[in-house]
């Protein structure tokens, strides 16, 4: 039997480093839209066989900085995966997949997400 769990940015499964490295944008629905300072990272702990990270990419007219992040699974550098979001000029892009992996051995895993 498979099941899916959504982990939002304020879930206890997410730990942010360093203290003060992530800023709350104050948006309350449906996600809190945490952003980070360059080099800040978060660790997401999950149990299962895969994970997908989704986010929102601001329009260039609102914020000219594209989201750029890296992903490492279970502290294994060979799983290093970079992401650079593509912005539209005036349209916000929502529910964009930043990272996805499946077919992992079932069990506890950690995903390290770093803002670059």
C-alpha positions in Angstrom: 0.0 0.0 0.0 1.5 3.3 -1.0 0.7 6.6 0.6 1.8 10.2 0.1 2.6 12.8 2.7 2.9 16.5 2.0 5.6 18.2 4.1 5.2 22.0 4.2 8.0 24.4 5.2 6.9 24.6 8.9 6.6 20.9 9.4 8.8 19.5 12.1 10.4 17.2 9.5 12.2 20.3 8.2 15.2 21.8 10.1 16.8 25.1 8.9 20.4 26.2 9.2 21.9 28.5 10.2 19.6 30.2 12.7 18.4 33.4 11.1 19.4 32.2 7.6 15.8 31.8 6.5 13.3 34.6 6.4 9.5 34.3 6.7 7.7 36.1 3.9 4.5 36.2 5.9 2.3 34.4 3.3 0.0 32.0 5.1 -1.9 30.1 2.5 -1.2 27.5 1.3 2.5 27.6 2.1 4.5 30.0 4.1 7.0 30.9 1.4 10.3 30.7 3.3 13.2 32.2 1.5 16.8 32.0 2.4 20.1 33.7 2.3 22.8 32.3 0.0 24.4 29.3 1.6 21.6 28.6 4.1 20.3 25.1 4.0 17.5 22.9 5.2 17.3 19.2 6.0 14.1 17.4 5.3 13.7 14.1 7.1 11.3 11.6 5.5 10.3 8.0 5.4 9.5 6.3 2.1 10.8 5.6 -1.3 10.9 9.0 -2.9 10.4 12.8 -2.5 9.4 15.7 -4.7 10.2 19.3 -3.8 7.9 21.9 -5.3 7.9 25.6 -5.2 6.9 28.9 -6.7 9.0 31.0 -9.0 8.4 34.8 -8.9 7.9 36.7 -12.2 11.0 38.6 -13.3 9.0 41.8 -13.0 8.5 41.1 -9.2 11.9 39.7 -8.3 14.8 39.5 -10.8 16.5 36.7 -8.9 15.8 33.2 -10.2 15.7 30.5 -7.5 18.9 28.4 -7.5 19.3 25.5 -5.2 21.1 22.2 -4.8 19.9 18.8 -3.4 21.9 16.0 -1.8 20.2 12.8 -0.6 21.4 11.0 2.5 24.7 12.9 2.6 25.8 11.1 -0.6 27.6 13.6 -2.8 27.0 11.4 -5.8 23.3 12.4 -5.6 24.1 16.1 -6.0 21.5 17.7 -8.2 21.4 21.5 -9.0 18.2 23.4 -9.9 17.9 26.8 -11.5 14.4 28.2 -11.9 13.3 29.7 -15.2 11.3 32.9 -14.7 8.6 34.4 -16.9 8.6 38.1 -17.4 5.3 38.9 -15.7 3.7 35.5 -14.7 4.3 33.7 -11.4 5.0 30.0 -11.9 3.4 27.8 -9.2 3.8 24.2 -8.2 7.1 23.8 -10.1 9.1 20.7 -9.4 12.6 21.7 -8.2 13.7 18.2 -7.3 12.4 14.7 -7.5 13.7 11.2 -6.8 11.9 7.9 -6.6 12.7 4.2 -6.3 14.7 4.6 -3.2 14.9 1.7 -0.7 12.0 2.1 1.7 13.2 3.7 4.9 14.3 6.9 6.6 16.1 9.5 4.4 17.4 13.0 4.6 17.3 15.5 1.8 19.7 18.5 2.2 18.5 21.6 0.3 21.0 24.5 -0.1 20.3 27.9 -1.5 23.0 29.1 -3.8 
